């Protein structure tokens, strides 16, 4: 394809590392509150049940979106070639605000 490193790939690799770091920090953050709420350690009764259902739904959505972010970066990275021509690299650097 080319003979210079592809700037988009470099950018995506850095982004992937950043996303993985954030994922490690945030993964499971709602697990403990959810577990305590589900066990009735926080609050009990019909209103608590509704809140517990909402917390469970939010936890699922939170974890799904957190994983989706990492998957999206990985998919784009897999589609990006390792190298490109110098002209393409210059164009990508400009597009990424690196030039």
C-alpha positions as semicolon CSV with decimal commas, in nm:
position;residue;x (nm);y (nm);z (nm)
1;X;0,000;0,000;0,000
2;X;0,261;0,255;0,102
3;X;0,582;0,309;0,279
4;X;0,503;0,538;0,575
5;X;0,304;0,465;0,891
6;X;-0,063;0,549;0,850
7;X;-0,146;0,846;1,078
8;X;-0,504;0,729;1,128
9;X;-0,382;0,392;1,251
10;X;-0,140;0,561;1,492
11;X;-0,422;0,785;1,615
12;X;-0,658;0,489;1,658
13;X;-0,395;0,288;1,848
14;X;-0,352;0,577;2,092
15;X;-0,728;0,615;2,118
16;X;-0,766;0,242;2,182
17;X;-0,517;0,258;2,471
18;X;-0,702;0,554;2,617
19;X;-1,041;0,385;2,581
20;X;-0,909;0,065;2,741
21;X;-0,780;0,267;3,036
22;X;-1,116;0,433;3,082
23;X;-1,293;0,099;3,046
24;X;-1,074;-0,051;3,320
25;X;-1,160;0,240;3,549
26;X;-1,533;0,232;3,478
27;X;-1,612;-0,137;3,428
28;X;-1,822;-0,267;3,713
29;X;-1,881;0,073;3,875
30;X;-2,254;0,005;3,901
31;X;-2,220;-0,362;4,000
32;X;-2,186;-0,307;4,374
33;X;-2,470;-0,055;4,405
34;X;-2,686;-0,285;4,192
35;X;-2,602;-0,587;4,406
36;X;-2,675;-0,401;4,730
37;X;-2,998;-0,262;4,593
38;X;-3,111;-0,602;4,463
39;X;-3,036;-0,762;4,801
40;X;-3,264;-0,511;4,973
41;X;-2,976;-0,363;5,169
42;X;-3,056;-0,009;5,057
43;X;-3,431;0,021;5,047
44;X;-3,735;-0,207;5,035
45;X;-4,089;-0,178;4,906
46;X;-4,273;-0,123;4,577
47;X;-4,103;0,208;4,501
48;X;-3,767;0,051;4,577
49;X;-3,850;-0,230;4,335
50;X;-3,919;0,021;4,059
51;X;-3,596;0,206;4,134
52;X;-3,410;-0,126;4,143
53;X;-3,546;-0,217;3,800
54;X;-3,439;0,120;3,668
55;X;-3,091;0,082;3,819
56;X;-3,061;-0,263;3,661
57;X;-3,162;-0,124;3,321
58;X;-2,918;0,166;3,354
59;X;-2,638;-0,071;3,458
60;X;-2,699;-0,288;3,152
61;X;-2,706;0,014;2,922
62;X;-2,392;0,160;3,083
63;X;-2,194;-0,163;3,043
64;X;-2,320;-0,216;2,688
65;X;-2,217;0,132;2,576
66;X;-1,881;0,106;2,749
67;X;-1,810;-0,216;2,558
68;X;-1,947;-0,073;2,234
69;X;-1,700;0,213;2,247
70;X;-1,404;-0,024;2,265
71;X;-1,548;-0,246;1,994
72;X;-1,604;0,047;1,759
73;X;-1,244;0,164;1,793
74;X;-1,119;-0,194;1,739
75;X;-1,332;-0,233;1,425
76;X;-1,206;0,091;1,275
77;X;-0,850;-0,002;1,363
78;X;-0,889;-0,341;1,192
79;X;-1,001;-0,165;0,872
80;X;-0,712;0,083;0,870
81;X;-0,394;-0,020;0,687
82;X;-0,063;-0,002;0,871
83;X;0,102;0,206;0,599
84;X;0,010;0,454;0,330
85;X;0,175;0,681;0,078
86;X;0,336;1,004;0,194
87;X;0,061;1,202;0,021
88;X;-0,209;1,007;0,205
89;X;-0,021;1,051;0,533
90;X;-0,004;1,427;0,481
91;X;-0,376;1,437;0,405
92;X;-0,461;1,228;0,713
93;X;-0,243;1,441;0,937
94;X;-0,428;1,748;0,813
95;X;-0,766;1,582;0,864
96;X;-0,670;1,475;1,215
97;X;-0,536;1,817;1,303
98;X;-0,182;1,686;1,338
99;X;-0,020;1,892;1,063
